């Protein structure tokens, strides 16, 4: 008589274990894979980034301290392209868009910054989907076209490496040619960080000046705006050259030997100007008039009026920003709290951003690049 085989209880227990816990193990493996792809477990995640997508483009990028997404875009198409729009969504869900006009020749690269697209603190994880909108000038089907990709990693600990140092004895300045984005007639805000070497005498020290055109052998028409240091260590943000009674009084000689953030804000069609000194309101102050800007007026950083004829800043300047909106008190506080290397505010009307970190390029996307004359690049 045949004897019935006894069931293998060990095999049955193993099978029951796998059926009970298999799904949980699978979920753990999937989660671990996702975390690894984000760089959580990667030893090089503190400095490296992973970039996928972007057909026809070579893209390098990273989130830098201050919350800006830094992108280096290389044209992989065989003819020129014009990038007209860049959109990204940060890890906080905020969508940031810059409308631009960046012409990139074949095999050439362009560096672009998108403020407010990344975590502000260093070492934070991010995963940013990015979309480029571009055209192909001169081609039968010029576009626009889209190129999409993703940049992920951890925010860099990169800080401001250099600032612009201006020597009045050498007539140092940065010249920015006039453009439609800089000819602002309504609300606006100008931001600049400065480090003054010596006390100011009875003359003007220009931080950001757009009041007279630079013509060979003479001045152009007056009008525009400026952010300057003047008589009795005063601050001014007004409509053009004035005498000593036209300058507003400011802080004392404690301005020298330390970094200071100066902000000038004009709201709408009024002539009332609000100034901020290291995040603290110092005003409001009034200007006599606020004329329309002239299309031929150029902008200078580090000099007042025409650099060949006037006075020059003595010290260092960094992180100059211009907006075509009047920033709020909270926004000014945010810019100050981010410090010398902080990025501009997202979606706030930025028209120009000169970090002055080794060059005079404009990273707002509006191509208001400057030309530096006798400027030294030094550690902050």
C-alpha positions in Angstrom: 0.0 0.0 0.0 1.4 3.3 -1.0 2.0 5.8 1.8 0.8 9.4 1.2 3.7 11.9 1.0 3.9 14.4 3.8 3.7 18.1 2.7 7.0 20.1 2.8 6.1 22.6 5.6 9.3 24.6 5.1 8.5 25.2 1.4 4.9 26.1 2.2 6.0 28.6 4.9 8.5 30.3 2.5 5.8 30.6 -0.2 3.3 32.1 2.2 6.0 34.6 3.4 6.8 35.7 -0.1 3.1 36.1 -0.9 2.5 38.1 2.3 5.5 40.4 2.1 6.5 40.4 -1.5 4.5 43.5 -2.4 6.1 45.4 0.5 9.6 44.4 -0.5 8.9 45.5 -4.1 7.6 48.9 -2.9 10.8 49.4 -0.8 13.0 48.6 -3.8 11.1 51.0 -6.0 11.3 53.8 -3.4 15.0 53.2 -2.9 15.6 53.4 -6.6 13.8 56.7 -6.8 15.8 58.1 -3.9 19.0 56.9 -5.5 18.1 58.6 -8.7 17.6 61.9 -6.8 21.1 61.6 -5.4 20.0 60.9 -1.8 22.4 57.9 -1.5 25.0 59.0 -4.0 28.3 60.1 -2.5 28.8 62.6 -5.3 25.4 64.2 -5.0 26.7 67.2 -3.1 28.3 68.5 -6.2 27.0 66.5 -9.2 23.8 66.8 -11.2 21.9 64.5 -13.5 20.5 65.9 -16.7 18.1 64.1 -19.1 16.3 65.1 -22.2 16.9 68.3 -24.2 17.0 67.1 -27.7 19.3 69.2 -30.0 20.7 71.0 -27.0 23.7 70.3 -24.8 22.8 71.5 -21.3 24.8 71.8 -18.1 23.2 73.2 -15.0 22.9 73.3 -11.3 21.1 75.1 -8.5 23.4 77.6 -6.9 23.2 79.2 -3.5 20.5 81.9 -3.4 18.0 79.9 -5.3 18.9 80.4 -8.9 19.0 77.8 -11.6 22.2 78.2 -13.6 22.1 76.8 -17.2 24.7 76.6 -19.8 22.9 76.0 -23.2 24.9 74.7 -26.1 23.4 74.8 -29.6 23.6 71.3 -31.1 21.7 72.3 -34.3 23.6 73.2 -37.5 22.3 76.7 -37.7 21.6 79.6 -35.3 18.7 79.4 -32.8 17.0 82.1 -30.8 15.8 81.0 -27.3 12.7 83.1 -26.5 11.4 81.5 -23.3 12.5 79.3 -20.5 10.2 77.7 -18.0 10.9 75.5 -15.0 9.0 74.2 -12.0 11.0 74.1 -8.7 10.7 71.4 -6.0 8.3 73.7 -4.1 5.9 73.6 -7.0 6.5 77.2 -8.1 6.6 77.8 -11.8 9.2 80.4 -13.0 9.3 81.7 -16.5 11.7 84.1 -18.2 11.0 85.6 -21.6 14.2 86.3 -23.3 15.9 86.6 -26.7 19.2 84.6 -26.6 20.8 84.0 -30.0 23.1 81.0 -29.9 25.2 80.1 -32.9 25.9 76.5 -33.9 28.2 74.7 -31.3 28.2 77.9 -29.2 27.0 78.2 -25.6 25.1 80.8 -23.6 24.9 81.0 -19.8 21.5 81.8 -18.4 20.2 82.2 -14.8 16.6 81.6 -13.7 16.2 83.3 -10.2 13.9 81.7 -7.7 13.8 78.3 -9.4 15.7 76.4 -6.7 15.9 75.8 -3.0 17.7 78.7 -1.3 19.7 76.6 1.1 22.8 74.7 0.0 22.7 71.0 0.0 18.9 70.8 -0.7 17.6 68.2 -3.2 15.9 69.4 -6.4 14.4 68.0 -9.5 13.5 70.7 -12.1 11.7 70.0 -15.3 12.8 72.7 -17.8 11.3 73.7 -21.2 13.1 75.8 -23.8 11.0 77.6 -26.4 13.2 78.5 -29.4 13.0 79.6 -33.0 15.2 78.9 -36.0 15.7 82.3 -37.8 16.1 82.1 -41.5 14.7 78.5 -41.8 11.7 77.6 -43.9 9.9 76.3 -40.8 11.2 78.7 -38.1 9.1 77.5 -35.2 8.7 78.1 -32.4 9.9 74.7 -31.1 10.1 73.1 -27.7 13.0 71.2 -26.0 12.3 69.6 -22.7 14.5 67.9 -20.0 15.1 67.5 -16.3 17.9 68.7 -14.1 18.2 67.0 -10.6 20.8 66.9 -7.8 21.6 69.0 -4.7 22.0 72.7 -4.5 25.6 73.9 -4.8 27.4 75.6 -1.9 28.8 78.0 -4.5 29.1 81.6 -3.3 30.0 84.8 -4.8 33.6 84.3 -5.9 34.4 87.8 -7.2 33.1 91.4 -7.2 33.9 94.4 -9.3 36.5 96.7 -7.9 36.5 100.4 -9.2 39.5 102.7 -8.9 38.7 106.4 -9.5 42.3 107.1 -10.4 42.0 104.7 -13.3 38.5 105.9 -14.3 37.0 102.4 -13.8 33.4 101.8 -15.0 31.0 99.4 -16.7 29.1 100.7 -19.7 25.8 99.2 -20.8 24.4 100.3 -24.1 20.8 101.5 -24.1 18.0 99.1 -24.7 14.2 99.1 -24.6 14.2 97.0 -21.4 16.2 99.6 -19.6 14.2 102.6 -20.7 11.7 102.4 -17.8 9.2 105.2 -17.4 6.8 103.7 -14.8 7.4 101.9 -11.6 10.9 100.5 -11.1 13.4 99.3 -8.5 17.2 99.5 -8.6 19.3 97.3 -6.2 23.0 97.4 -5.7 25.5 96.2 -3.1 28.5 98.4 -2.5 31.7 98.5 -0.4 33.0 102.0 -0.1 36.8 102.4 0.4 37.0 106.0 1.5 34.7 108.8 2.7 32.8 110.8 0.1 33.8 114.4 -0.5 31.9 117.1 -2.3 31.1 115.1 -5.4 29.0 112.2 -6.6 29.8 108.6 -6.6 27.7 106.7 -9.1 26.5 103.2 -8.4 24.0 102.8 -11.2 23.6 105.8 -13.5 21.4 106.3 -16.6 21.2 110.1 -17.1 23.3 111.2 -20.1 24.4 109.5 -23.3 28.0 108.8 -24.0 28.9 110.6 -27.2 32.5 111.1 -28.4 33.5 114.6 -27.2 30.3 115.6 -25.4 27.2 114.8 -23.4 23.8 113.7 -24.7 20.3 114.6 -23.5 19.6 114.6 -19.8 17.0 112.4 -18.2 16.8 108.9 -16.8 17.5 107.6 -13.4 20.4 106.8 -11.0 21.3 105.3 -7.7 24.2 107.2 -6.3 26.2 108.3 -3.3 26.6 112.1 -3.1 27.3 115.0 -0.8 27.6 114.3 3.0 27.5 110.5 2.3 24.0 110.9 1.0 21.9 108.6 -1.2 20.0 109.6 -4.3 17.7 108.0 -6.7 16.4 110.7 -9.0 16.0 112.1 -12.5 19.4 113.6 -13.4 22.2 115.9 -12.3 21.3 118.4 -9.6 23.1 120.7 -7.2 23.9 120.0 -3.6 20.4 121.0 -2.4 18.9 118.3 -4.6 20.6 115.3 -2.8 18.9 113.5 0.0 20.8 113.0 3.2 21.7 109.5 4.3 23.8 107.7 6.8 27.2 108.7 8.2 30.8 107.8 7.5 30.1 104.3 8.9 29.3 103.5 5.3 32.9 102.8 4.6 34.7 99.5 5.1 31.6 97.2 4.9 29.2 95.8 2.4 25.9 97.7 2.2 22.8 97.1 0.1 21.1 100.2 -1.3 17.6 99.9 -2.9 15.7 102.7 -4.7 12.1 102.3 -5.5 9.8 104.5 -7.6 6.0 103.7 -7.7 3.9 104.5 -10.8 3.9 108.1 -12.1 4.7 109.7 -8.7 7.9 111.5 -7.9 8.2 110.0 -4.4 11.2 107.7 -4.1 11.6 105.1 -1.4 15.1 104.2 -0.4 16.3 101.2 1.7 19.6 101.0 3.5 20.5 97.4 4.4 16.8 96.5 4.3 15.7 99.5 6.4 13.5 102.2 4.9 15.2 105.5 4.6 12.7 108.0 3.1 10.5 108.6 1.3 12.4 111.2 -0.7 11.2 113.5 -3.4 12.7 114.4 -6.8 11.8 117.5 -8.8 10.7 115.6 -11.9 10.8 112.2 -13.4 11.3 112.7 -17.2 10.8 110.0 -19.8 14.1 108.2 -20.6 15.6 108.7 -23.9 16.5 105.8 -26.2 20.0 107.0 -26.7 20.9 107.0 -23.0 23.4 104.4 -21.9 23.8 103.1 -18.4 26.9 103.0 -16.3 27.9 101.2 -13.2 30.6 102.7 -11.0 30.5 106.2 -12.5 28.2 109.2 -12.6 27.1 110.7 -15.9 29.6 110.4 -18.7 32.5 108.4 -17.4 35.0 110.5 -19.5 33.9 113.7 -17.8 32.6 113.0 -14.3 33.3 111.2 -11.0 33.9 107.6 -10.3 33.2 105.1 -7.5 35.9 104.2 -5.0 35.4 100.7 -3.9 33.5 97.5 -5.0 30.1 96.9 -6.4 28.2 93.7 -6.7 24.8 92.1 -7.5 23.1 95.0 -9.4 19.5 94.3 -10.2 16.8 96.4 -12.0 13.1 95.6 -12.0 10.3 97.3 -14.0 8.1 97.0 -10.9 8.0 98.7 -7.4 9.1 95.9 -5.0 7.3 95.7 -1.7 8.9 96.0 1.7 8.7 92.2 2.2 10.5 91.7 -1.2 13.3 94.2 -0.2 13.7 92.3 3.1 14.0 89.0 1.2 16.7 90.4 -1.1 18.6 91.7 1.8 18.3 88.5 3.8 19.7 86.5 0.9 22.9 88.5 1.2 25.6 89.5 -1.3 25.3 86.4 -3.5 21.5 86.2 -3.4 19.6 85.7 -6.7 16.9 88.1 -7.9 13.3 87.6 -7.1 11.3 85.3 -9.5 8.4 86.6 -11.6 8.9 90.2 -10.2 9.7 92.1 -13.4 13.5 91.6 -13.6 15.0 93.4 -16.6 18.7 93.3 -15.8 21.0 91.4 -13.4 24.7 92.0 -13.2 26.2 89.8 -10.5 29.6 91.3 -11.5 31.1 87.9 -10.5 34.2 88.1 -12.8 32.4 89.8 -15.8 29.8 92.4 -16.7 27.3 90.1 -18.3 23.6 90.5 -17.7 22.0 87.2 -16.5 18.4 88.3 -16.7 17.9 87.0 -20.2 17.6 90.5 -21.7 21.1 90.6 -23.1 22.0 93.9 -21.4 25.7 92.9 -21.2 28.1 95.5 -20.1 31.7 96.3 -21.1 34.1 96.8 -18.2 36.9 99.4 -18.5 39.8 99.3 -16.0 37.7 97.2 -13.6 39.4 94.6 -11.4 37.8 91.4 -10.2 38.5 90.7 -6.6 37.3 88.5 -3.7 34.4 90.0 -1.8 
